[in-house]
Amino acid sequence: MEEKELKDRWKEYVGELFADVREDLEDTFDECPDIMEDGIKATQSEMTKGKAIGEDGMTTEIFEALGDFGIKIMTEIANKVYGIGELTEQMSQLVFIALPKIHGTLECSKQNN
């Protein structure tokens, strides 16, 4: 398979994999309760710690350090996005970046050296 054909096949495969085939959900937003702080706390506790810093410079540990203030702010943001019923263009983009694993490296910036 040529490189272009391979890329086209992957594009097709990923498109099928992430295709949204659900019924129209526009009317369901009014029926759902707000996201609760307990849900954000539970999600935070499940987040993996000790991972490399991403492009945004944020780590799980930074979010944890904000304590209840961070939980409150994240809950407000989540409810605003949920209440509007639309994701921003940036939030709806999927970006796959394959990084080779370099043993003992904890910062993304050192992965390319």
HELIX and SHEET records of a PDB file:
HELIX    1   1 GLU A    3  LEU A   17  1                                  15    
HELIX    2   2 GLU A   26  GLU A   31  5                                   6    
HELIX    3   3 GLU A   37  GLU A   46  1                                  10    
HELIX    4   4 THR A   60  ALA A   65  1                                   6    
HELIX    5   5 GLY A   67  ILE A   84  1                                  18    
HELIX    6   6 CYS A  108  LYS A  110  5                                   3    
END                                                                             
